[in-house]
Amino acid sequence: MGIPRFIKLPEYKRFSYSPRYWDPEKEKREERARKIKQEMGIDMPSAPSRTTITRGSFRQARRKTKVKAGRSSNIRLLIILAVLFLLAYLIFYR
């Protein structure tokens, strides 16, 4: 006669892995062909809002936002400096 178990022990979980084949060269060829067709006006994209995620696309997007942020901060700095010079001129030379 066995000892009754009041706590149910979990069974081990099975893991099934089915690898998928990915060909980066084929993806590059298709992307290049799509861009060439789009430049020539042969093929308009069916979903213009759809973007493809490629290697380095996040890095490029981050660089673009940094450049925009840098430009706007430089313009803001120039405006603040101009206002400060105007105030200094009005205070000291009047």
Biopython code that builds the backbone (N, CA, C, O; Angstrom):
import numpy as np
from Bio.PDB.StructureBuilder import StructureBuilder

atoms = [
    (1, "MET", "N", (0.831, -1.158, 0.000)),
    (1, "MET", "CA", (0.000, 0.000, 0.000)),
    (1, "MET", "C", (0.893, 1.244, 0.000)),
    (1, "MET", "O", (1.778, 1.390, 0.843)),
    (2, "GLY", "N", (0.639, 2.143, -0.973)),
    (2, "GLY", "CA", (1.469, 3.324, -1.120)),
    (2, "GLY", "C", (0.997, 4.486, -0.261)),
    (2, "GLY", "O", (-0.114, 4.479, 0.269)),
    (3, "ILE", "N", (1.846, 5.461, -0.138)),
    (3, "ILE", "CA", (1.518, 6.661, 0.632)),
    (3, "ILE", "C", (0.722, 7.589, -0.280)),
    (3, "ILE", "O", (1.166, 7.872, -1.393)),
    (4, "PRO", "N", (-0.429, 8.065, 0.154)),
    (4, "PRO", "CA", (-1.214, 8.971, -0.699)),
    (4, "PRO", "C", (-0.519, 10.339, -0.804)),
    (4, "PRO", "O", (0.020, 10.854, 0.175)),
    (5, "ARG", "N", (-0.546, 10.899, -1.996)),
    (5, "ARG", "CA", (0.066, 12.213, -2.216)),
    (5, "ARG", "C", (-1.019, 13.278, -2.193)),
    (5, "ARG", "O", (-2.014, 13.192, -2.912)),
    (6, "PHE", "N", (-0.811, 14.264, -1.368)),
    (6, "PHE", "CA", (-1.774, 15.363, -1.279)),
    (6, "PHE", "C", (-1.371, 16.508, -2.205)),
    (6, "PHE", "O", (-2.211, 17.326, -2.579)),
    (7, "ILE", "N", (-0.121, 16.571, -2.569)),
    (7, "ILE", "CA", (0.379, 17.614, -3.455)),
    (7, "ILE", "C", (0.732, 16.958, -4.785)),
    (7, "ILE", "O", (1.511, 16.006, -4.847)),
    (8, "LYS", "N", (0.139, 17.495, -5.842)),
    (8, "LYS", "CA", (0.417, 16.947, -7.174)),
    (8, "LYS", "C", (1.694, 17.593, -7.713)),
    (8, "LYS", "O", (1.785, 18.817, -7.804)),
    (9, "LEU", "N", (2.652, 16.787, -8.060)),
    (9, "LEU", "CA", (3.898, 17.281, -8.608)),
    (9, "LEU", "C", (3.726, 17.546, -10.102)),
    (9, "LEU", "O", (3.092, 16.755, -10.801)),
    (10, "PRO", "N", (4.282, 18.650, -10.598)),
    (10, "PRO", "CA", (4.138, 18.959, -12.017)),
    (10, "PRO", "C", (4.958, 18.003, -12.879)),
    (10, "PRO", "O", (6.039, 17.558, -12.493)),
    (11, "GLU", "N", (4.417, 17.702, -14.047)),
    (11, "GLU", "CA", (5.153, 16.867, -14.989)),
    (11, "GLU", "C", (6.109, 17.756, -15.781)),
    (11, "GLU", "O", (5.920, 18.969, -15.870)),
    (12, "TYR", "N", (7.113, 17.147, -16.339)),
    (12, "TYR", "CA", (8.057, 17.927, -17.116)),
    (12, "TYR", "C", (7.381, 18.386, -18.408)),
    (12, "TYR", "O", (6.511, 17.702, -18.947)),
    (13, "LYS", "N", (7.798, 19.552, -18.892)),
    (13, "LYS", "CA", (7.189, 20.114, -20.095)),
    (13, "LYS", "C", (8.003, 19.692, -21.309)),
    (13, "LYS", "O", (9.234, 19.722, -21.308)),
    (14, "ARG", "N", (7.288, 19.307, -22.318)),
    (14, "ARG", "CA", (7.946, 18.913, -23.569)),
    (14, "ARG", "C", (8.158, 20.148, -24.441)),
    (14, "ARG", "O", (7.348, 21.074, -24.452)),
    (15, "PHE", "N", (9.243, 20.132, -25.151)),
    (15, "PHE", "CA", (9.587, 21.245, -26.028)),
    (15, "PHE", "C", (9.741, 20.705, -27.437)),
    (15, "PHE", "O", (10.557, 19.819, -27.692)),
    (16, "SER", "N", (8.953, 21.244, -28.341)),
    (16, "SER", "CA", (9.084, 20.813, -29.738)),
    (16, "SER", "C", (9.604, 22.003, -30.545)),
    (16, "SER", "O", (8.988, 23.069, -30.570)),
    (17, "TYR", "N", (10.705, 21.810, -31.179)),
    (17, "TYR", "CA", (11.348, 22.860, -31.953)),
    (17, "TYR", "C", (11.366, 22.458, -33.408)),
    (17, "TYR", "O", (11.908, 21.416, -33.778)),
    (18, "SER", "N", (10.759, 23.305, -34.234)),
    (18, "SER", "CA", (10.810, 23.057, -35.673)),
    (18, "SER", "C", (11.497, 24.260, -36.310)),
    (18, "SER", "O", (10.883, 25.321, -36.423)),
    (19, "PRO", "N", (12.757, 24.124, -36.729)),
    (19, "PRO", "CA", (13.503, 25.265, -37.274)),
    (19, "PRO", "C", (12.925, 25.719, -38.613)),
    (19, "PRO", "O", (12.410, 24.923, -39.398)),
    (20, "ARG", "N", (13.030, 27.019, -38.842)),
    (20, "ARG", "CA", (12.590, 27.607, -40.105)),
    (20, "ARG", "C", (13.829, 28.065, -40.861)),
    (20, "ARG", "O", (14.802, 28.522, -40.261)),
    (21, "TYR", "N", (13.785, 27.940, -42.168)),
    (21, "TYR", "CA", (14.915, 28.351, -42.984)),
    (21, "TYR", "C", (14.740, 29.808, -43.381)),
    (21, "TYR", "O", (13.665, 30.207, -43.828)),
    (22, "TRP", "N", (15.773, 30.590, -43.221)),
    (22, "TRP", "CA", (15.764, 32.003, -43.589)),
    (22, "TRP", "C", (16.969, 32.282, -44.464)),
    (22, "TRP", "O", (18.103, 31.975, -44.095)),
    (23, "ASP", "N", (16.716, 32.862, -45.619)),
    (23, "ASP", "CA", (17.784, 33.163, -46.560)),
    (23, "ASP", "C", (17.954, 34.681, -46.642)),
    (23, "ASP", "O", (17.157, 35.344, -47.305)),
    (24, "PRO", "N", (18.964, 35.244, -45.990)),
    (24, "PRO", "CA", (19.123, 36.702, -46.022)),
    (24, "PRO", "C", (19.456, 37.233, -47.416)),
    (24, "PRO", "O", (19.065, 38.350, -47.752)),
    (25, "GLU", "N", (20.164, 36.464, -48.226)),
    (25, "GLU", "CA", (20.504, 36.903, -49.581)),
    (25, "GLU", "C", (19.239, 37.047, -50.431)),
    (25, "GLU", "O", (19.097, 38.010, -51.185)),
    (26, "LYS", "N", (18.330, 36.092, -50.304)),
    (26, "LYS", "CA", (17.082, 36.161, -51.061)),
    (26, "LYS", "C", (16.277, 37.382, -50.630)),
    (26, "LYS", "O", (15.676, 38.055, -51.467)),
    (27, "GLU", "N", (16.259, 37.671, -49.338)),
    (27, "GLU", "CA", (15.533, 38.830, -48.838)),
    (27, "GLU", "C", (16.133, 40.120, -49.385)),
    (27, "GLU", "O", (15.399, 41.038, -49.751)),
    (28, "LYS", "N", (17.474, 40.198, -49.443)),
    (28, "LYS", "CA", (18.124, 41.382, -50.001)),
    (28, "LYS", "C", (17.787, 41.553, -51.478)),
    (28, "LYS", "O", (17.517, 42.664, -51.934)),
    (29, "ARG", "N", (17.805, 40.427, -52.240)),
    (29, "ARG", "CA", (17.470, 40.504, -53.668)),
    (29, "ARG", "C", (16.047, 40.996, -53.869)),
    (29, "ARG", "O", (15.799, 41.859, -54.711)),
    (30, "GLU", "N", (15.113, 40.454, -53.101)),
    (30, "GLU", "CA", (13.712, 40.859, -53.246)),
    (30, "GLU", "C", (13.517, 42.327, -52.877)),
    (30, "GLU", "O", (12.766, 43.041, -53.541)),
    (31, "GLU", "N", (14.181, 42.772, -51.836)),
    (31, "GLU", "CA", (14.068, 44.173, -51.425)),
    (31, "GLU", "C", (14.661, 45.095, -52.483)),
    (31, "GLU", "O", (14.095, 46.147, -52.780)),
    (32, "ARG", "N", (15.807, 44.703, -53.055)),
    (32, "ARG", "CA", (16.432, 45.498, -54.106)),
    (32, "ARG", "C", (15.530, 45.573, -55.342)),
    (32, "ARG", "O", (15.370, 46.640, -55.933)),
    (33, "ALA", "N", (14.948, 44.447, -55.724)),
    (33, "ALA", "CA", (14.056, 44.424, -56.883)),
    (33, "ALA", "C", (12.816, 45.268, -56.628)),
    (33, "ALA", "O", (12.341, 45.954, -57.534)),
    (34, "ARG", "N", (12.285, 45.230, -55.410)),
    (34, "ARG", "CA", (11.101, 46.020, -55.085)),
    (34, "ARG", "C", (11.409, 47.509, -55.164)),
    (34, "ARG", "O", (10.600, 48.290, -55.665)),
    (35, "LYS", "N", (12.608, 47.909, -54.657)),
    (35, "LYS", "CA", (12.978, 49.322, -54.707)),
    (35, "LYS", "C", (13.178, 49.799, -56.132)),
    (35, "LYS", "O", (12.780, 50.911, -56.479)),
    (36, "ILE", "N", (13.796, 48.961, -56.966)),
    (36, "ILE", "CA", (14.022, 49.336, -58.362)),
    (36, "ILE", "C", (12.697, 49.484, -59.088)),
    (36, "ILE", "O", (12.502, 50.442, -59.836)),
    (37, "LYS", "N", (11.785, 48.546, -58.875)),
    (37, "LYS", "CA", (10.467, 48.638, -59.503)),
    (37, "LYS", "C", (9.718, 49.868, -59.032)),
    (37, "LYS", "O", (9.017, 50.506, -59.817)),
    (38, "GLN", "N", (9.854, 50.205, -57.777)),
    (38, "GLN", "CA", (9.164, 51.378, -57.247)),
    (38, "GLN", "C", (9.751, 52.655, -57.842)),
    (38, "GLN", "O", (9.009, 53.589, -58.145)),
    (39, "GLU", "N", (11.078, 52.709, -58.013)),
    (39, "GLU", "CA", (11.707, 53.885, -58.617)),
    (39, "GLU", "C", (11.294, 54.054, -60.072)),
    (39, "GLU", "O", (11.106, 55.175, -60.543)),
    (40, "MET", "N", (11.150, 52.928, -60.789)),
    (40, "MET", "CA", (10.778, 52.997, -62.191)),
    (40, "MET", "C", (9.277, 53.225, -62.365)),
    (40, "MET", "O", (8.820, 53.543, -63.463)),
    (41, "GLY", "N", (8.517, 53.063, -61.293)),
    (41, "GLY", "CA", (7.081, 53.277, -61.372)),
    (41, "GLY", "C", (6.334, 52.068, -61.897)),
    (41, "GLY", "O", (5.153, 52.177, -62.226)),
    (42, "ILE", "N", (6.978, 50.932, -61.984)),
    (42, "ILE", "CA", (6.339, 49.721, -62.490)),
    (42, "ILE", "C", (5.370, 49.152, -61.482)),
    (42, "ILE", "O", (4.238, 48.803, -61.815)),
    (43, "ASP", "N", (5.810, 49.065, -60.282)),
    (43, "ASP", "CA", (5.010, 48.394, -59.260)),
    (43, "ASP", "C", (4.800, 49.333, -58.087)),
    (43, "ASP", "O", (5.761, 49.740, -57.435)),
    (44, "MET", "N", (3.570, 49.673, -57.820)),
    (44, "MET", "CA", (3.265, 50.469, -56.640)),
    (44, "MET", "C", (3.026, 49.511, -55.478)),
    (44, "MET", "O", (2.386, 48.475, -55.656)),
    (45, "PRO", "N", (3.522, 49.836, -54.310)),
    (45, "PRO", "CA", (3.327, 48.921, -53.177)),
    (45, "PRO", "C", (1.853, 48.792, -52.811)),
    (45, "PRO", "O", (1.107, 49.771, -52.826)),
    (46, "SER", "N", (1.449, 47.579, -52.485)),
    (46, "SER", "CA", (0.042, 47.342, -52.170)),
    (46, "SER", "C", (-0.326, 47.919, -50.818)),
    (46, "SER", "O", (-1.458, 48.364, -50.626)),
    (47, "ALA", "N", (0.600, 47.921, -49.886)),
    (47, "ALA", "CA", (0.349, 48.475, -48.565)),
    (47, "ALA", "C", (1.401, 49.551, -48.286)),
    (47, "ALA", "O", (2.479, 49.225, -47.789)),
    (48, "PRO", "N", (1.120, 50.828, -48.590)),
    (48, "PRO", "CA", (2.140, 51.856, -48.420)),
    (48, "PRO", "C", (2.513, 52.109, -46.968)),
    (48, "PRO", "O", (3.610, 52.594, -46.691)),
    (49, "SER", "N", (1.623, 51.791, -46.039)),
    (49, "SER", "CA", (1.950, 52.031, -44.636)),
    (49, "SER", "C", (2.801, 50.909, -44.052)),
    (49, "SER", "O", (3.332, 51.056, -42.951)),
    (50, "ARG", "N", (2.942, 49.809, -44.752)),
    (50, "ARG", "CA", (3.706, 48.680, -44.245)),
    (50, "ARG", "C", (5.196, 48.916, -44.481)),
    (50, "ARG", "O", (5.615, 49.220, -45.598)),
    (51, "THR", "N", (5.969, 48.777, -43.449)),
    (51, "THR", "CA", (7.409, 48.918, -43.573)),
    (51, "THR", "C", (8.067, 47.591, -43.251)),
    (51, "THR", "O", (7.558, 46.807, -42.450)),
    (52, "THR", "N", (9.190, 47.354, -43.875)),
    (52, "THR", "CA", (9.902, 46.117, -43.608)),
    (52, "THR", "C", (11.007, 46.400, -42.609)),
    (52, "THR", "O", (11.644, 47.453, -42.645)),
    (53, "ILE", "N", (11.219, 45.470, -41.741)),
    (53, "ILE", "CA", (12.282, 45.595, -40.756)),
    (53, "ILE", "C", (13.490, 44.841, -41.295)),
    (53, "ILE", "O", (13.459, 43.623, -41.472)),
    (54, "THR", "N", (14.537, 45.583, -41.547)),
    (54, "THR", "CA", (15.753, 44.984, -42.071)),
    (54, "THR", "C", (16.887, 45.222, -41.094)),
    (54, "THR", "O", (16.738, 45.944, -40.108)),
    (55, "ARG", "N", (17.994, 44.619, -41.374)),
    (55, "ARG", "CA", (19.151, 44.765, -40.496)),
    (55, "ARG", "C", (19.623, 46.215, -40.510)),
    (55, "ARG", "O", (19.927, 46.762, -41.570)),
    (56, "GLY", "N", (19.681, 46.821, -39.363)),
    (56, "GLY", "CA", (20.143, 48.194, -39.246)),
    (56, "GLY", "C", (19.049, 49.235, -39.353)),
    (56, "GLY", "O", (19.340, 50.427, -39.255)),
    (57, "SER", "N", (17.790, 48.834, -39.552)),
    (57, "SER", "CA", (16.726, 49.821, -39.713)),
    (57, "SER", "C", (16.445, 50.568, -38.418)),
    (57, "SER", "O", (16.111, 51.753, -38.458)),
    (58, "PHE", "N", (16.569, 49.913, -37.281)),
    (58, "PHE", "CA", (16.353, 50.592, -36.012)),
    (58, "PHE", "C", (17.454, 51.617, -35.766)),
    (58, "PHE", "O", (17.198, 52.703, -35.247)),
    (59, "ARG", "N", (18.664, 51.265, -36.139)),
    (59, "ARG", "CA", (19.788, 52.179, -35.968)),
    (59, "ARG", "C", (19.590, 53.418, -36.842)),
    (59, "ARG", "O", (19.840, 54.539, -36.399)),
    (60, "GLN", "N", (19.141, 53.215, -38.088)),
    (60, "GLN", "CA", (18.916, 54.346, -38.985)),
    (60, "GLN", "C", (17.801, 55.238, -38.464)),
    (60, "GLN", "O", (17.912, 56.463, -38.531)),
    (61, "ALA", "N", (16.740, 54.656, -37.951)),
    (61, "ALA", "CA", (15.634, 55.443, -37.422)),
    (61, "ALA", "C", (16.083, 56.254, -36.211)),
    (61, "ALA", "O", (15.669, 57.399, -36.035)),
    (62, "ARG", "N", (16.925, 55.660, -35.386)),
    (62, "ARG", "CA", (17.421, 56.365, -34.212)),
    (62, "ARG", "C", (18.311, 57.537, -34.618)),
    (62, "ARG", "O", (18.261, 58.602, -34.002)),
    (63, "ARG", "N", (19.115, 57.342, -35.645)),
    (63, "ARG", "CA", (19.961, 58.438, -36.129)),
    (63, "ARG", "C", (19.116, 59.590, -36.658)),
    (63, "ARG", "O", (19.427, 60.756, -36.412)),
    (64, "LYS", "N", (18.044, 59.264, -37.386)),
    (64, "LYS", "CA", (17.179, 60.313, -37.925)),
    (64, "LYS", "C", (16.549, 61.132, -36.811)),
    (64, "LYS", "O", (16.493, 62.359, -36.899)),
    (65, "THR", "N", (16.076, 60.468, -35.766)),
    (65, "THR", "CA", (15.455, 61.204, -34.669)),
    (65, "THR", "C", (16.486, 62.035, -33.915)),
    (65, "THR", "O", (16.174, 63.128, -33.442)),
    (66, "LYS", "N", (17.725, 61.520, -33.797)),
    (66, "LYS", "CA", (18.768, 62.293, -33.130)),
    (66, "LYS", "C", (19.089, 63.555, -33.920)),
    (66, "LYS", "O", (19.282, 64.621, -33.335)),
    (67, "VAL", "N", (19.147, 63.442, -35.255)),
    (67, "VAL", "CA", (19.461, 64.596, -36.093)),
    (67, "VAL", "C", (18.354, 65.634, -35.964)),
    (67, "VAL", "O", (18.636, 66.826, -35.839)),
    (68, "LYS", "N", (17.102, 65.195, -35.994)),
    (68, "LYS", "CA", (15.987, 66.134, -35.856)),
    (68, "LYS", "C", (16.005, 66.803, -34.492)),
    (68, "LYS", "O", (15.778, 68.008, -34.387)),
    (69, "ALA", "N", (16.271, 66.030, -33.450)),
    (69, "ALA", "CA", (16.317, 66.589, -32.105)),
    (69, "ALA", "C", (17.484, 67.556, -31.974)),
    (69, "ALA", "O", (17.361, 68.587, -31.313)),
    (70, "GLY", "N", (18.606, 67.238, -32.590)),
    (70, "GLY", "CA", (19.771, 68.117, -32.534)),
    (70, "GLY", "C", (19.509, 69.437, -33.236)),
    (70, "GLY", "O", (19.912, 70.493, -32.747)),
    (71, "ARG", "N", (18.840, 69.386, -34.373)),
    (71, "ARG", "CA", (18.520, 70.612, -35.099)),
    (71, "ARG", "C", (17.585, 71.493, -34.293)),
    (71, "ARG", "O", (17.800, 72.699, -34.181)),
    (72, "SER", "N", (16.550, 70.893, -33.734)),
    (72, "SER", "CA", (15.586, 71.700, -32.997)),
    (72, "SER", "C", (16.215, 72.291, -31.740)),
    (72, "SER", "O", (15.897, 73.419, -31.364)),
    (73, "SER", "N", (17.103, 71.541, -31.086)),
    (73, "SER", "CA", (17.754, 72.091, -29.892)),
    (73, "SER", "C", (18.719, 73.207, -30.269)),
    (73, "SER", "O", (18.870, 74.164, -29.509)),
    (74, "ASN", "N", (19.374, 73.110, -31.416)),
    (74, "ASN", "CA", (20.273, 74.181, -31.856)),
    (74, "ASN", "C", (19.492, 75.449, -32.170)),
    (74, "ASN", "O", (19.924, 76.546, -31.817)),
    (75, "ILE", "N", (18.359, 75.310, -32.822)),
    (75, "ILE", "CA", (17.531, 76.478, -33.138)),
    (75, "ILE", "C", (17.021, 77.119, -31.855)),
    (75, "ILE", "O", (17.024, 78.343, -31.727)),
    (76, "ARG", "N", (16.589, 76.310, -30.921)),
    (76, "ARG", "CA", (16.103, 76.819, -29.638)),
    (76, "ARG", "C", (17.215, 77.560, -28.904)),
    (76, "ARG", "O", (16.971, 78.609, -28.309)),
    (77, "LEU", "N", (18.424, 77.027, -28.939)),
    (77, "LEU", "CA", (19.560, 77.670, -28.287)),
    (77, "LEU", "C", (19.862, 79.024, -28.930)),
    (77, "LEU", "O", (20.139, 79.993, -28.222)),
    (78, "LEU", "N", (19.813, 79.102, -30.250)),
    (78, "LEU", "CA", (20.063, 80.373, -30.937)),
    (78, "LEU", "C", (19.017, 81.416, -30.582)),
    (78, "LEU", "O", (19.348, 82.587, -30.391)),
    (79, "ILE", "N", (17.767, 81.009, -30.494)),
    (79, "ILE", "CA", (16.697, 81.946, -30.139)),
    (79, "ILE", "C", (16.891, 82.462, -28.714)),
    (79, "ILE", "O", (16.737, 83.656, -28.456)),
    (80, "ILE", "N", (17.228, 81.559, -27.792)),
    (80, "ILE", "CA", (17.446, 81.975, -26.407)),
    (80, "ILE", "C", (18.631, 82.933, -26.311)),
    (80, "ILE", "O", (18.561, 83.935, -25.598)),
    (81, "LEU", "N", (19.714, 82.635, -27.019)),
    (81, "LEU", "CA", (20.871, 83.531, -27.011)),
    (81, "LEU", "C", (20.537, 84.895, -27.592)),
    (81, "LEU", "O", (20.986, 85.915, -27.071)),
    (82, "ALA", "N", (19.757, 84.925, -28.665)),
    (82, "ALA", "CA", (19.373, 86.196, -29.274)),
    (82, "ALA", "C", (18.539, 87.023, -28.295)),
    (82, "ALA", "O", (18.745, 88.231, -28.177)),
    (83, "VAL", "N", (17.617, 86.395, -27.602)),
    (83, "VAL", "CA", (16.791, 87.114, -26.631)),
    (83, "VAL", "C", (17.656, 87.631, -25.478)),
    (83, "VAL", "O", (17.481, 88.763, -25.026)),
    (84, "LEU", "N", (18.586, 86.801, -25.008)),
    (84, "LEU", "CA", (19.461, 87.238, -23.918)),
    (84, "LEU", "C", (20.353, 88.406, -24.341)),
    (84, "LEU", "O", (20.547, 89.343, -23.567)),
    (85, "PHE", "N", (20.901, 88.360, -25.570)),
    (85, "PHE", "CA", (21.715, 89.480, -26.048)),
    (85, "PHE", "C", (20.872, 90.745, -26.200)),
    (85, "PHE", "O", (21.349, 91.843, -25.913)),
    (86, "LEU", "N", (19.648, 90.603, -26.641)),
    (86, "LEU", "CA", (18.759, 91.758, -26.774)),
    (86, "LEU", "C", (18.457, 92.348, -25.405)),
    (86, "LEU", "O", (18.480, 93.568, -25.242)),
    (87, "LEU", "N", (18.177, 91.509, -24.427)),
    (87, "LEU", "CA", (17.926, 92.009, -23.073)),
    (87, "LEU", "C", (19.163, 92.669, -22.478)),
    (87, "LEU", "O", (19.056, 93.715, -21.838)),
    (88, "ALA", "N", (20.326, 92.078, -22.679)),
    (88, "ALA", "CA", (21.566, 92.662, -22.173)),
    (88, "ALA", "C", (21.835, 94.008, -22.832)),
    (88, "ALA", "O", (22.277, 94.947, -22.170)),
    (89, "TYR", "N", (21.577, 94.107, -24.106)),
    (89, "TYR", "CA", (21.765, 95.377, -24.822)),
    (89, "TYR", "C", (20.833, 96.444, -24.265)),
    (89, "TYR", "O", (21.245, 97.581, -24.030)),
    (90, "LEU", "N", (19.568, 96.069, -24.054)),
    (90, "LEU", "CA", (18.596, 97.038, -23.540)),
    (90, "LEU", "C", (18.938, 97.466, -22.114)),
    (90, "LEU", "O", (18.737, 98.626, -21.755)),
    (91, "ILE", "N", (19.447, 96.555, -21.309)),
    (91, "ILE", "CA", (19.755, 96.901, -19.922)),
    (91, "ILE", "C", (21.013, 97.755, -19.821)),
    (91, "ILE", "O", (21.009, 98.744, -19.088)),
    (92, "PHE", "N", (22.083, 97.415, -20.524)),
    (92, "PHE", "CA", (23.350, 98.102, -20.361)),
    (92, "PHE", "C", (23.495, 99.363, -21.203)),
    (92, "PHE", "O", (24.225, 100.270, -20.804)),
    (93, "TYR", "N", (22.836, 99.456, -22.338)),
    (93, "TYR", "CA", (23.044, 100.605, -23.230)),
    (93, "TYR", "C", (21.861, 101.536, -23.279)),
    (93, "TYR", "O", (21.752, 102.311, -24.229)),
    (94, "ARG", "N", (20.974, 101.507, -22.316)),
    (94, "ARG", "CA", (19.879, 102.468, -22.254)),
    (94, "ARG", "C", (19.931, 103.256, -20.996)),
    (94, "ARG", "O", (19.081, 104.118, -20.772)),
]
sb = StructureBuilder()
sb.init_structure("model")
sb.init_model(0)
sb.init_chain("A")
sb.init_seg("    ")
for serial, (resi, resn, name, xyz) in enumerate(atoms, 1):
    if name == "N":
        sb.init_residue(resn, " ", resi, " ")
    sb.init_atom(name, np.array(xyz, "f"), 0.0, 1.0, " ", f" {name:<3s}", serial, name[0])
structure = sb.get_structure()
